[in-house]
Amino acid sequence: MALQLQDISIVAPGFKGINTEDSPLAQEASFADVADNTIIDRRGRMASRKGRTLLTTTDTELNNQPVNAIGKYKDDAGNAKLFFTGNNKILSNAVTITDETPGSYTITADDWKIVNFNDNLYFFQSGHEPLVYNNTLGAVTKMSSIAGAAAVTSAMYGDEVIGAWGRLWTANMAADKSTIYWSDLQLGAQWSGGSSGSIDISDSWPDGHDEIVGLAAHNSLLIIFGRHSIITYSGADSPSTMAIQDTITGVGCVGRDSIQYTGIDLLFLSDTGLRSLGRTIQEKSMPLTERSLHVKTQMTAYIQTETLAYRAVYSPENGFYLLHFQDVGVTYCFDLRGELDDGSYRVTRWTATIFDSFFRDKDDGTLYMGTTEGICTYSGYTDNGAKYRFKYSSPSLAFGDSSRLKFLKKIKPTLVGGNGETAIVSWAYDFAQTKAFASFPVGNESTAFYGIDEYNIAEYNSGALATRKSINANGSGEVIAISFEIDITGFPVSLQELNILATIGKVT
């Protein structure tokens, strides 16, 4: 009796992102077991991420130390200047780095929070007097030296600062983790008099004790993120009358910089993964949603061992939220263009990344990255001239019946882009680590785009490169996993489709 031939056609392989939580046999073929150095593009395809393009040519002042914070000064007159911090210095000029540290000012750490507010750029860090820059001053200046400064004392040297409702708010001081200070209205250097003030929330934590990690202004509420809980205050536009609106117990934030506003929501990293703080609904409750359900175990393991600061950024231009774990050099890329049925985001993973900070320029959408090399932008398709590897692995495929033997006959990948690189397709049976593989060259690309180098936002013209290959395969087993790899060396790649042919044998 002839064996039954079956065909699995996976259109846009991995378009639901990584799933390392569910049983491999229970997963849809639209998930991926591995999706390294990839994004989900606007067409729903798994595609290569962009690389980092180094702007810095002279980094003597940085001395190979990481850029840990980036911010941009801009005033109403249109004056603008990019600042960043590293090597215990305040720096500017992404190309030839310039030291802007005030004289007789000693910096002993590099975990600054930089905020542009009311025609001033403010630098805050626990244990350090805040610094200020504006176009009139022409130099970074200690806050206490600003005209009209008041009560600039160590009591308000916070690790967190936001600009909201016409004033600065700061918290997380070295010796005080439960007090929030706010400046006078429109006067970021005045911390006494007028409508300035402070509040101690040590008796308001729902679990009895916590410490402030971060602040956010969302939906007319002041959000106070503790390590293990969250408190929201209403009426923060008039601080003297604000009151507790809601408390959330058992969920907090583990990283100040993970808090990112997406326009309609707040994302933050808890000790069990990425969460969002939903919009306030009519009954005034604050719903929480888990966004990293399909990589929860892996992320939680990273959180438990991370010793450095978490770095994150939201880029509406790219439609993603990046969350970087510095200790392991792994960046999770959450696609925010839509949700899966369980409310989680599609997620891919970037490996061997060396990001130490992120900054999105609101003026033009440029995504800056701070590294030990200096200042980079998210652009091009190399990492400062070096290649990186696109990797995809399917979940285990049972062709509808995991009890029967499968004899793999052909694998037919379709990919777009690549330009002369060698692609590798491999397959393994029954969760084996040993794989069989075949390689094939991708043809050379001529004119690929209408003057745009981002294949995932542009239409291909007639010179676009689409490669379709039919690979003979062998072996047998109850389940099959298919993998695809290719180096990214200056040209993007997307995996369009996988067709897998196998004959179905007897029950094992």
C-alpha positions in Angstrom: 0.0 0.0 0.0 1.4 3.4 -1.0 2.2 5.7 1.9 0.1 8.8 2.2 1.9 12.0 1.1 1.1 15.1 3.2 2.0 18.7 2.7 2.3 21.4 5.4 2.4 24.9 4.1 3.5 27.4 6.7 2.8 30.9 5.3 4.8 33.5 7.1 6.6 31.1 9.4 6.8 32.3 13.0 4.5 35.2 12.5 3.1 34.7 16.0 6.6 34.9 17.5 8.4 32.7 19.9 6.6 30.2 22.1 8.8 28.5 24.7 6.0 27.9 27.2 3.5 25.5 25.6 4.2 21.9 24.8 5.9 21.6 21.4 3.3 19.2 20.3 0.5 21.5 21.2 1.8 24.6 19.4 0.5 26.0 16.2 2.9 26.0 13.2 2.6 29.8 13.2 4.7 30.0 16.4 8.5 29.7 16.4 10.7 27.8 18.8 13.6 30.1 17.9 13.4 33.5 16.3 16.8 35.2 16.7 17.8 38.6 15.4 14.4 38.9 13.8 11.3 41.1 13.8 7.7 40.6 12.7 7.4 43.0 9.8 4.3 44.9 8.6 3.3 42.1 6.3 3.4 39.5 9.1 6.6 37.9 8.0 9.6 36.9 10.1 12.3 39.3 8.9 15.8 40.3 9.9 16.2 43.1 12.4 18.2 46.2 11.4 21.7 46.6 12.7 23.5 49.4 14.5 25.3 52.1 12.6 28.0 53.8 14.6 28.0 57.6 14.6 30.9 58.1 16.9 34.3 58.5 15.4 36.3 59.8 18.4 35.4 58.4 21.8 38.4 59.5 23.9 36.2 60.9 26.6 34.1 57.8 26.8 37.2 55.6 26.9 35.4 52.4 25.9 32.9 52.7 28.8 29.2 52.2 28.1 26.8 55.0 27.2 24.2 54.5 30.0 21.7 57.3 29.3 20.8 59.5 26.3 18.6 62.6 26.1 17.9 65.5 23.9 17.6 69.1 24.7 15.1 71.1 22.7 13.4 74.4 23.4 10.5 76.3 21.8 12.9 78.3 19.7 14.1 75.1 18.0 17.5 74.9 19.6 18.5 71.2 20.0 21.4 69.2 21.3 22.0 65.5 22.0 23.5 64.6 25.4 24.5 61.3 26.9 26.4 60.0 29.9 29.2 57.5 30.4 32.6 57.1 32.1 31.3 59.2 35.0 30.8 62.2 32.7 28.1 64.3 31.0 28.8 64.2 27.3 27.6 65.6 24.0 28.3 65.4 20.3 27.7 61.9 19.0 30.4 62.0 16.4 33.4 63.6 18.3 32.5 63.2 21.9 32.7 66.3 24.1 32.9 66.4 27.9 30.2 68.7 29.3 30.7 67.9 33.0 30.6 71.0 35.2 33.8 72.0 36.8 34.3 70.9 40.4 31.5 68.4 40.0 32.3 64.8 40.8 30.3 61.9 39.3 30.6 58.5 40.9 28.0 56.5 39.0 26.3 56.4 35.6 22.6 55.7 36.1 21.2 59.1 35.1 17.6 59.8 34.2 17.5 62.7 31.6 14.3 64.7 31.1 13.6 67.6 28.7 11.1 69.9 30.4 10.0 73.5 29.9 13.0 74.6 27.8 15.5 72.9 30.1 17.2 69.5 30.1 17.5 68.0 33.6 19.9 65.2 34.7 18.9 63.3 37.9 20.8 60.5 39.7 20.6 59.4 43.3 23.4 60.8 45.4 24.2 63.6 42.9 22.9 67.2 42.8 20.7 67.5 39.7 22.2 69.2 36.7 20.5 71.6 34.2 21.2 72.7 30.6 19.4 75.3 28.5 20.4 77.4 25.5 20.8 80.6 27.6 23.2 78.9 30.1 25.1 77.3 27.2 26.6 74.8 29.6 25.5 72.0 31.9 25.1 73.6 35.3 24.5 72.5 38.9 20.8 73.1 39.8 21.7 75.1 42.9 23.5 77.6 40.7 20.4 78.4 38.6 18.7 81.7 39.2 15.8 81.3 41.5 16.8 77.8 42.7 15.4 76.9 46.1 15.8 73.9 48.4 18.1 72.0 46.1 19.4 69.7 48.8 20.4 66.0 49.1 16.8 65.3 50.3 15.6 65.6 46.7 18.5 64.0 44.8 16.3 61.3 43.3 17.1 58.5 40.9 13.8 59.0 39.1 12.4 62.1 37.6 9.5 62.9 35.3 8.0 66.2 33.9 4.2 66.3 34.2 1.4 68.7 35.0 3.8 71.7 34.7 6.4 70.6 37.2 9.1 68.1 37.9 8.5 65.0 40.1 11.4 63.0 41.7 11.7 60.0 43.9 13.9 57.1 44.9 16.6 58.9 47.0 19.5 57.1 48.4 18.2 57.1 51.9 14.5 57.5 51.2 12.6 55.1 49.0 9.0 56.3 49.9 8.9 60.1 49.4 8.0 61.9 46.3 9.0 65.6 45.8 7.6 68.0 43.2 8.8 71.4 42.1 7.0 74.7 41.9 4.8 75.1 38.8 6.9 75.7 35.7 10.0 76.1 37.9 12.0 73.0 37.8 14.8 74.4 40.1 12.4 75.5 42.9 11.7 72.8 45.5 10.3 75.0 48.2 7.6 77.7 48.3 4.8 78.2 45.8 3.1 75.0 45.0 6.1 72.7 45.5 5.9 70.0 48.1 6.4 66.3 49.0 4.5 63.3 50.2 5.6 60.3 52.1 3.7 57.1 51.0 5.4 54.7 53.4 2.1 54.1 55.1 0.2 53.7 51.9 1.9 50.6 50.4 -0.8 47.9 50.1 1.6 45.2 51.2 2.9 47.2 54.2 6.3 47.9 52.9 7.8 48.6 49.5 10.1 51.1 47.8 9.6 53.4 44.8 11.2 52.2 41.6 9.6 54.6 39.0 7.0 57.2 38.3 4.7 57.8 35.4 1.9 60.2 34.4 -0.9 58.3 32.7 -4.6 59.1 32.0 -4.5 62.1 34.5 -3.1 59.8 37.2 0.3 59.8 38.9 1.4 56.2 38.8 3.9 55.2 41.5 5.6 51.9 40.8 7.0 50.0 43.8 9.0 46.9 43.6 6.1 44.7 44.6 3.0 47.0 44.3 1.6 50.0 42.5 -0.2 53.1 43.8 -2.1 55.5 41.7 -3.0 59.1 42.7 -5.7 61.3 41.1 -5.6 65.1 41.2 -1.9 65.3 40.6 -2.5 68.5 38.5 -3.1 70.1 41.9 -0.8 68.1 44.2 -2.0 69.7 47.5 -5.4 68.0 46.9 -4.4 64.7 45.2 -5.6 61.4 46.7 -5.1 57.7 46.3 -7.1 56.4 43.4 -6.2 52.8 43.4 -3.6 50.2 44.6 -2.4 47.1 43.0 -1.0 44.4 45.2 1.5 41.7 44.3 2.8 43.2 41.0 5.4 45.9 40.8 8.2 47.1 38.6 11.8 45.9 38.8 13.4 48.4 36.4 12.9 52.2 36.1 13.8 52.4 32.5 11.4 49.5 31.5 8.5 51.9 32.1 7.5 53.1 28.6 4.4 55.0 27.4 3.0 53.7 24.2 0.4 56.5 23.6 -2.5 54.5 25.0 -0.8 52.3 27.6 2.1 51.9 30.0 4.5 49.0 29.7 6.8 47.9 32.5 8.8 44.9 33.6 7.6 43.0 36.7 9.4 40.2 38.4 7.4 37.7 36.3 7.7 39.4 32.9 6.4 42.3 30.8 3.1 43.8 31.8 0.9 46.7 30.8 -1.1 49.0 32.9 -4.4 49.3 31.1 -6.4 52.5 30.6 -8.6 53.5 33.4 -12.1 52.2 32.7 -15.4 53.8 33.8 -15.4 52.0 37.2 -11.8 53.5 37.8 -10.0 50.3 38.2 -6.5 49.7 36.6 -6.5 46.4 34.8 -3.1 44.6 34.3 -2.2 42.5 31.3 0.6 40.0 31.0 2.4 40.7 27.7 5.2 38.1 27.7 3.2 34.9 28.4 5.0 32.8 25.7 8.5 33.6 26.9 7.6 33.9 30.6 9.9 31.2 32.1 12.9 32.3 30.1 12.4 36.0 30.9 11.8 35.3 34.6 15.1 33.4 34.7 16.9 36.4 33.3 15.2 38.8 35.7 16.3 36.7 38.7 20.0 36.8 37.6 20.2 40.3 36.2 22.6 42.6 38.1 22.7 45.6 35.8 19.9 48.1 34.9 17.2 47.0 32.4 17.0 49.1 29.3 13.9 49.6 27.2 12.4 51.8 24.5 9.2 52.1 22.6 9.5 52.9 18.9 6.1 53.6 17.1 8.0 53.9 13.8 9.1 50.3 14.1 6.0 49.2 16.0 8.0 47.5 18.8 9.1 47.7 22.4 12.6 46.6 23.0 13.7 45.2 26.4 17.4 44.6 26.9 19.1 42.4 29.5 22.6 43.6 29.8 24.1 40.7 31.8 23.3 38.1 29.1 23.3 40.4 26.0 19.8 39.5 25.0 17.1 41.9 23.7 13.4 40.9 23.5 11.5 42.6 20.7 7.8 42.8 21.4 5.6 43.6 18.4 2.9 46.1 19.5 0.9 46.2 16.2 -1.5 43.7 17.6 -2.2 41.2 20.4 -2.5 37.4 20.3 -5.8 35.9 21.5 -4.5 35.6 25.1 -3.5 39.3 25.2 0.2 38.7 24.9 2.4 40.3 22.3 4.3 38.6 19.5 7.9 38.5 20.6 11.3 37.7 18.9 14.8 37.7 20.4 18.0 39.5 19.5 21.1 37.8 20.6 24.7 39.0 21.3 23.5 42.6 21.5 25.6 45.2 23.4 23.1 47.9 24.1 23.6 50.0 27.2 20.9 52.6 26.6 18.2 53.6 24.2 16.6 56.9 23.1 13.9 57.7 20.6 14.0 61.1 19.1 10.4 62.4 19.1 11.2 64.9 16.3 12.2 62.4 13.6 11.7 59.0 15.1 15.4 58.1 15.1 16.2 55.3 17.5 19.6 55.9 19.2 21.5 53.2 21.0 24.3 53.7 23.5 27.1 51.2 23.6 30.8 51.0 24.6 31.5 52.0 21.0 29.6 55.3 21.4 26.3 56.4 19.9 24.7 54.3 17.3 21.4 54.4 15.3 19.1 51.5 14.5 19.7 51.4 10.8 21.4 49.4 8.1 21.9 45.7 8.1 25.2 45.1 9.8 26.3 45.6 13.5 28.9 48.3 13.0 30.1 46.5 9.9 29.9 43.0 11.4 27.4 40.3 10.3 24.8 38.8 12.5 22.7 35.7 12.1 19.0 35.3 11.4 17.7 32.1 12.9 14.3 30.5 12.8 13.2 27.1 14.1 9.7 25.7 13.9 7.8 24.0 16.7 7.7 20.2 16.4 5.4 19.3 13.5 3.3 16.2 13.8 1.3 16.5 10.6 -1.9 16.0 12.6 -0.9 12.7 14.2 2.1 12.4 16.6 1.7 8.6 16.8 2.6 7.9 13.2 6.0 7.8 11.5 6.8 10.6 9.1 9.3 10.3 6.2 10.5 13.7 5.2 10.8 14.1 1.5 11.2 17.8 0.6 11.5 21.2 2.2 10.7 24.2 0.0 11.6 27.5 1.6 10.7 30.9 0.0 12.7 33.9 1.1 13.0 37.5 0.0 16.4 39.3 0.1 19.8 38.0 1.1 21.9 39.1 -1.8 24.5 36.4 -2.3 24.6 34.8 1.1 24.4 31.1 1.8 21.2 29.9 3.5 21.1 26.8 5.7 18.0 24.6 6.1 18.1 21.8 8.7 15.7 19.3 10.2 15.6 17.0 13.2 13.3 14.2 14.3 11.8 13.5 17.7 13.4 16.4 19.6 16.9 15.2 18.7 19.8 17.6 19.0 21.6 16.2 16.0 20.3 17.7 12.7 20.6 17.0 9.0 21.1 20.0 6.9 21.4 21.4 3.4 22.7 24.7 2.2 22.0 26.8 -0.9 23.1 30.2 -2.3 20.8 33.1 -2.5 21.1 34.9 -5.8 22.5 38.4 -6.2 20.0 41.3 -5.9 19.9 44.2 -8.4 17.8 47.2 -7.7 15.6 46.2 -4.8 13.6 49.2 -3.7 12.2 52.4 -4.8 15.0 54.3 -3.1 14.1 52.9 0.3 16.3 50.3 2.1 13.6 49.0 4.4 12.0 46.0 2.7 9.4 45.7 5.4 7.9 49.1 4.7 8.3 49.4 1.0 7.1 47.7 -2.1 9.6 45.6 -4.0 10.2 46.6 -7.6 11.0 44.2 -10.5 14.6 43.8 -9.2 13.6 42.3 -5.9 15.1 39.0 -5.0 12.8 36.1 -4.2 14.5 32.7 -3.7 12.5 29.5 -3.9 14.4 26.3 -3.3 13.4 22.6 -3.2 15.6 20.6 -0.9 15.5 16.8 -0.8 15.3 15.5 2.8 15.6 12.2 4.5 15.1 10.3 7.7 12.0 9.4 9.7 10.4 10.1 13.1 7.1 10.9 14.8 7.6 14.7 14.8 9.8 17.0 12.7 11.4 20.4 13.5 12.6 22.6 10.6 15.2 25.4 11.0 16.5 28.1 8.8 19.6 30.3 9.1 21.3 33.0 7.1 23.9 35.7 7.9 22.8 39.3 7.5 25.7 41.2 5.9 24.1 44.4 4.6 20.9 43.2 3.0 17.6 42.3 4.7 15.9 38.9 4.6 12.4 37.8 5.3 11.1 34.2 5.4 8.0 34.2 3.2 6.9 30.5 3.3 7.9 27.0 4.2 6.4 24.0 2.3 7.1 20.6 3.9 6.3 17.3 2.2 6.4 14.0 4.1 4.9 10.6 3.7 2.9 9.3 6.7 3.7 5.7 7.8 2.4 3.3 10.4 1.6 3.9 14.0 4.7 3.5 16.1 
